[in-house]
Amino acid sequence: MKYYKQIVLTTLLFVGLNVQAATLSLTDGSVIKGDLEKVHDGKVYFKTGFAGVLEIPQAQIAGLNSETPVVIHTESGEVFQGSVVTAPNGAMTVSSSGGSVKTNISTVKSAWKPDGRDPIVLAREAEMEGKMRKWAYTAGVDISGSDGNSENFGSALHFEAKLEGPEDRLLMYGSYKYKETSGIRSEDEQKGGIKYTNFFSEKWGWFVREEIERDSFEGIDFRSTTAAGVTRRWIDEKRQSLETSAGFSYRFEGYSDPLASDEGFAGLDLALDYMWQFADWGKLVTHLSFLPSIEDFGDHLIEHESGVDIPLGTSDAWVLRFGLSNQYNSNPNGGREKMDTTYFTRLILNWE
């Protein structure tokens, strides 16, 4: 037991010395013992045993003494590595096995541990990565039930490819929905589109989009929507975002019924997209669009989809979405119902 206590005390003493291997002297006369994490962007990050990592303005540092080696990057571009001793007048000596060099604490541009990297380089790499566009992909499969035009169960496939950077976004998407009731086809819809958004300021941007659709059950042989306008990011945070867009559109509808006349409409294009990460295990996503005809606002299309995403596992690669979607056509072809509501469970795969 005696030898065990000696080993424990020796280990604790070693750890204590290792944690408090550096000393900071402040301009107000204070002295802090701990461990130097880094010096970057005018701040000294110093780890202490009583308050964690402190961020201290570099202008308040009068001296640094470190028994363990530190890498020093000076304003002139020189890089030194070794133990550090600072005199009261600010003169700094960096000592290594190869000798000693002298500089001044006021010339330190950055500093870091020998097993790390220059914080300036890391910050530059992070900035460049943030400016780069990145591809992200989403694929989903639905198991759904619906009421309205059809009361049945069916399935759907969804795919989305997004190339996004801080200044613009390119979105390409497609979906296929198919349902049968008692062996009879009750829905057969194919939809695809592309939308480009360019942000000319932090919050404001412009967009153009094109979407095509075919729905044999609704009697739509071909529907095309072309739109352009402005967009605004009201909220752009990691856990919450809100974006709206408003513009003009032209919608063309061609019908499979030979007695129905093809039509074209000039209209508005209004949309809202909202995301809220309300918990680590759940995220709410909502899309709402409103396409009224300019000549007659009573002739319009409304599309809505909301769902709650629950990750399957510790990452967002596999997600289960529970939601509902609504499509309202104020003037449906062939006397069909105006509202079509779908309740679904969607298995989603995300990857980059």
C-alpha positions in Angstrom: 0.0 0.0 0.0 2.9 2.3 0.8 4.4 1.9 -2.7 1.0 2.3 -4.2 0.6 5.7 -2.5 4.0 6.8 -3.7 3.2 5.9 -7.3 -0.1 7.8 -7.1 1.5 10.9 -5.5 4.3 10.8 -8.1 1.8 10.6 -11.0 -0.3 13.4 -9.6 2.8 15.6 -9.2 3.9 14.8 -12.7 0.4 15.7 -14.1 0.3 18.9 -12.1 3.7 20.0 -13.3 2.7 19.1 -16.9 -0.6 21.1 -16.7 1.1 24.1 -15.1 4.2 24.1 -17.4 3.7 27.7 -18.5 3.2 31.1 -16.8 1.6 34.2 -18.1 2.4 37.6 -16.7 -0.2 40.3 -17.3 0.3 44.0 -17.6 -1.7 44.5 -14.3 0.8 42.4 -12.4 -1.3 39.2 -12.3 0.3 35.8 -12.9 -1.5 32.8 -14.3 -0.2 29.3 -14.3 -1.3 26.7 -16.8 -0.7 25.5 -20.3 -0.4 27.6 -23.5 -2.9 26.4 -26.2 -2.2 29.0 -28.9 -1.8 32.6 -29.8 -3.9 33.8 -32.7 -5.6 36.9 -34.0 -4.6 39.1 -31.1 -5.7 36.6 -28.4 -3.8 34.2 -26.1 -5.6 30.9 -25.4 -4.3 29.7 -22.0 -5.6 26.5 -20.3 -5.9 26.6 -16.6 -7.0 24.1 -14.0 -9.5 26.4 -12.4 -11.3 28.0 -15.3 -10.6 26.0 -18.4 -9.2 27.8 -21.5 -9.0 31.6 -21.0 -9.1 34.0 -23.9 -6.8 36.9 -23.0 -6.2 39.9 -25.3 -2.6 39.8 -26.4 -2.1 43.4 -25.5 -2.6 42.5 -21.9 0.3 40.0 -21.9 3.6 41.3 -20.4 5.4 38.0 -20.4 5.3 34.3 -21.2 7.5 31.6 -19.6 7.1 28.0 -20.8 9.2 25.0 -19.8 7.6 22.8 -22.5 8.5 23.6 -26.1 6.4 26.2 -27.9 6.4 27.2 -31.6 6.7 31.0 -32.1 5.8 32.7 -35.3 7.0 36.4 -35.4 5.7 39.4 -37.4 8.8 39.2 -39.6 7.9 35.6 -40.6 10.5 33.8 -38.5 9.6 30.6 -36.7 11.3 29.4 -33.5 10.6 26.3 -31.4 11.7 25.7 -27.8 11.2 26.6 -24.2 10.4 30.3 -23.6 11.6 32.8 -21.0 10.5 36.5 -21.0 12.4 39.2 -19.2 10.6 42.1 -17.5 11.4 44.4 -20.4 9.6 42.0 -22.9 12.7 40.5 -24.3 12.0 36.8 -25.1 14.4 34.0 -25.3 13.5 30.8 -27.2 15.9 27.9 -26.3 16.2 24.5 -28.0 18.9 21.9 -28.3 20.3 23.8 -31.3 20.8 27.0 -29.4 18.9 30.1 -28.3 17.4 33.0 -30.2 16.1 36.3 -29.0 13.0 38.3 -30.0 10.4 40.4 -28.2 7.0 39.4 -27.0 5.4 42.2 -28.9 6.6 40.6 -32.2 4.7 37.3 -31.6 2.1 36.9 -34.4 1.0 33.4 -33.5 2.1 30.5 -31.3 1.1 26.8 -30.9 2.1 23.5 -29.6 4.8 21.5 -31.5 2.3 18.7 -32.3 -0.2 21.2 -33.8 -0.2 23.6 -36.8 0.0 27.4 -37.2 -3.4 28.9 -36.3 -3.0 31.4 -39.1 -2.7 28.6 -41.6 -5.7 26.7 -40.1 -7.9 29.8 -40.2 -6.9 30.5 -43.8 -7.8 26.9 -44.8 -11.1 27.1 -43.0 -11.9 30.4 -44.8 -11.1 28.9 -48.2 -13.2 25.8 -47.4 -16.1 28.0 -46.4 -16.0 29.7 -49.8 -15.9 26.5 -51.8 -19.1 25.0 -53.3 -20.0 21.6 -52.1 -22.2 18.9 -53.5 -24.8 17.3 -51.2 -27.2 14.5 -52.2 -30.5 13.2 -50.8 -32.5 10.2 -51.8 -35.7 9.1 -50.3 -38.4 6.4 -50.4 -42.0 6.9 -49.2 -44.6 4.6 -47.8 -47.8 6.7 -47.8 -51.5 6.8 -47.4 -53.7 9.5 -48.9 -57.2 10.9 -49.1 -58.8 13.3 -51.7 -58.3 12.3 -55.3 -57.3 8.8 -54.1 -57.7 6.8 -50.9 -55.0 4.2 -50.9 -51.5 3.3 -50.1 -48.6 3.9 -52.4 -44.9 4.7 -52.7 -42.7 7.4 -54.0 -39.1 8.1 -54.9 -37.3 11.4 -54.4 -33.8 12.6 -55.4 -32.1 15.9 -54.8 -28.6 17.2 -55.7 -27.4 20.5 -54.3 -24.3 22.5 -55.1 -24.0 25.2 -52.6 -21.5 27.9 -51.5 -21.9 31.1 -49.4 -22.8 33.1 -52.5 -25.0 30.8 -54.6 -26.9 27.5 -54.8 -27.8 25.2 -57.6 -30.6 22.7 -56.8 -31.7 19.8 -59.1 -34.5 17.5 -58.0 -36.9 14.9 -59.2 -39.7 12.6 -57.9 -41.9 9.8 -59.0 -45.1 8.9 -57.3 -47.1 5.7 -58.0 -50.3 4.3 -56.4 -52.8 1.6 -57.0 -56.2 0.9 -55.6 -57.5 -2.6 -56.0 -55.1 -3.2 -58.9 -56.1 0.1 -60.7 -53.6 2.9 -61.1 -54.7 5.9 -59.1 -51.5 8.1 -59.3 -48.7 8.2 -61.7 -46.8 11.5 -61.3 -43.3 12.4 -62.5 -41.8 15.7 -61.6 -38.3 17.3 -62.1 -36.8 20.7 -61.8 -33.8 22.9 -61.5 -33.4 26.2 -59.5 -30.4 28.5 -59.3 -30.1 31.2 -56.6 -27.4 33.8 -56.4 -27.0 36.0 -53.3 -25.6 39.5 -54.2 -25.6 40.4 -50.5 -25.7 38.6 -47.1 -29.5 38.4 -47.2 -30.8 39.3 -50.7 -30.5 37.4 -53.9 -32.2 36.4 -57.1 -33.4 33.1 -58.5 -34.5 31.4 -61.7 -36.2 28.0 -61.9 -37.8 25.6 -64.3 -40.1 22.7 -63.3 -41.8 20.1 -65.5 -44.5 17.6 -64.4 -46.6 14.9 -65.8 -49.6 13.4 -63.9 -51.7 10.9 -65.9 -54.2 10.5 -63.2 -55.0 14.2 -63.1 -55.1 14.3 -66.9 -52.0 16.5 -67.1 -49.9 15.4 -70.0 -47.3 18.1 -69.6 -47.0 21.0 -67.1 -44.2 23.5 -67.2 -43.5 26.3 -64.8 -40.8 28.9 -65.5 -40.1 31.5 -62.9 -37.6 34.2 -61.8 -37.5 36.7 -59.0 -35.8 37.8 -55.7 -35.1 35.8 -52.6 -34.3 36.8 -49.0 -32.7 34.9 -46.1 -34.4 36.0 -43.0 -32.7 33.5 -40.7 -29.5 31.7 -41.7 -28.2 29.7 -38.7 -27.1 26.2 -38.2 -30.1 25.1 -36.2 -32.7 27.4 -37.8 -33.2 28.9 -41.3 -36.0 30.8 -43.0 -35.9 31.8 -46.7 -38.6 33.3 -48.9 -38.8 34.1 -52.6 -41.1 36.1 -54.8 -41.2 36.5 -58.5 -43.1 36.1 -61.8 -43.9 32.8 -63.5 -45.4 31.4 -66.6 -47.3 28.1 -66.3 -48.2 26.0 -69.3 -50.6 23.0 -69.0 -51.2 20.4 -71.7 -54.0 17.9 -71.1 -54.3 14.3 -72.3 -58.1 14.7 -72.8 -58.5 15.6 -76.5 -61.6 17.7 -75.5 -59.6 19.9 -73.1 -57.7 22.9 -74.5 -54.1 23.5 -73.6 -53.6 26.6 -71.5 -50.9 29.1 -70.5 -50.9 31.4 -67.5 -48.8 34.3 -66.5 -48.6 34.4 -62.7 -46.7 35.0 -59.5 -44.3 32.6 -57.9 -44.2 32.8 -54.0 -42.4 30.3 -51.8 -41.2 29.8 -48.2 -38.7 27.3 -46.8 -38.2 26.8 -43.1 -36.0 24.6 -41.0 -35.8 24.3 -37.2 -33.5 21.9 -35.4 -35.6 21.9 -32.2 -33.6 19.0 -30.6 -30.6 16.8 -31.3 -33.1 14.0 -32.2 -35.5 16.0 -34.3 -35.7 18.6 -37.1 -38.8 20.3 -38.6 -38.7 21.1 -42.4 -41.4 22.9 -44.3 -41.9 24.0 -47.9 -44.8 26.2 -49.1 -45.4 27.6 -52.6 -48.3 29.6 -54.0 -48.7 30.1 -57.8 -51.7 32.4 -58.7 -52.6 33.6 -62.1 -52.1 37.3 -62.6 -55.4 37.6 -64.6 -57.4 35.6 -62.0 -56.0 35.1 -58.5 -58.8 32.5 -58.0 -56.9 30.3 -60.4 -53.9 29.0 -58.5 -51.8 26.1 -57.3 -50.7 25.7 -53.7 -48.2 23.1 -52.6 -47.2 22.3 -49.1 -45.0 19.7 -47.4 -44.0 19.5 -43.7 -42.1 16.8 -41.9 -40.2 15.9 -38.8 -36.8 14.3 -39.4 -35.5 11.8 -36.9 -31.9 10.5 -37.5 -31.3 6.8 -37.4 -28.1 6.6 -35.4 -25.5 9.2 -34.4 -25.3 10.9 -37.8 -27.7 12.5 -40.3 -26.8 10.0 -43.0 -30.0 8.0 -42.5 -33.1 9.9 -41.5 -36.7 8.9 -41.0 -39.2 11.6 -41.9 -42.8 11.6 -40.8 -44.9 14.2 -42.6 -47.8 15.3 -44.8 -48.0 17.0 -48.2 -50.9 18.9 -49.7 -51.5 20.0 -53.3 -54.4 22.3 -54.0 -55.5 23.0 -57.6 -58.3 25.6 -57.7 -59.3 24.6 -61.2 -58.6 20.8 -61.6 -59.1 19.2 -65.0 -62.1 16.8 -65.4 -64.0 17.7 -62.3 -61.4 16.1 -59.9 -61.1 17.1 -56.3 -59.2 20.3 -55.6 -57.3 19.1 -52.6 -55.0 16.1 -52.6 -53.4 15.3 -49.2 -50.8 12.7 -48.6 -49.5 11.3 -45.2 -46.1 9.6 -45.5 -43.2 8.0 -43.9 -40.0 8.6 -45.8 -36.6 6.9 -45.4 -33.9 9.3 -46.4 -30.2 8.9 -47.2 -27.9 11.9 -47.1 -24.4 12.0 -48.5 -21.8 14.3 -49.9 
